[in-house]
């Protein structure tokens, strides 16, 4: 069975290339976003606000010593992924979006991985007699890319909030609850109307309030 190499495809232009040597290891990094929501007279609570984009990092090795080719003809392919080449209409220009493929497509493996090159470190470590670099090490980090429409489906926009419930505690006020939910105490009337509250100053501890979705 032939050795399959890590393949990089520029999804904007369709151009693709392979690494000279497959990485010996790579790292996927995932995380979620949490923010402290400070309520009235109660300890701050953590509220989930979405997921961070996945990151992929690896070190790559390039060696052209046997042929004495300039190794930069290979490392330049990665450097080009940081160059602004794509006109994205009203959103301005940006570097290309790429897809990394290695082996059979499998969501558990993380490949294929659609992303942008976030950072690149080039280290040249061996040179021919005329000074031409013939060996290099690259440290690269890619950040997951998705279209805005996909982001909207997966995570509510900042400034919007899905429907939720809240159990009233002693000392709570409607304005304080509103501020904790939406970071804006002035919209307390939305919660009052949703829960048929006539007097916003009188809340009974233990009451479960419906916090409506807002955009």
Secondary structure as GFF3:
##gff-version 3
##sequence-region A 1 215
A	DSSP	beta_strand	7	10	.	.	.	ID=ss1
A	DSSP	beta_strand	16	18	.	.	.	ID=ss2
A	DSSP	beta_strand	26	29	.	.	.	ID=ss3
A	DSSP	beta_strand	32	37	.	.	.	ID=ss4
A	DSSP	beta_strand	45	51	.	.	.	ID=ss5
A	DSSP	beta_strand	55	63	.	.	.	ID=ss6
A	DSSP	alpha_helix	72	79	.	.	.	ID=ss7
A	DSSP	three_ten_helix	80	82	.	.	.	ID=ss8
A	DSSP	beta_strand	84	87	.	.	.	ID=ss9
A	DSSP	three_ten_helix	89	91	.	.	.	ID=ss10
A	DSSP	beta_strand	93	95	.	.	.	ID=ss11
A	DSSP	beta_strand	98	101	.	.	.	ID=ss12
A	DSSP	beta_strand	113	127	.	.	.	ID=ss13
A	DSSP	beta_strand	133	144	.	.	.	ID=ss14
A	DSSP	alpha_helix	148	154	.	.	.	ID=ss15
A	DSSP	beta_strand	164	167	.	.	.	ID=ss16
A	DSSP	alpha_helix	174	182	.	.	.	ID=ss17
A	DSSP	three_ten_helix	185	187	.	.	.	ID=ss18
A	DSSP	alpha_helix	188	194	.	.	.	ID=ss19
A	DSSP	beta_strand	208	211	.	.	.	ID=ss20
###
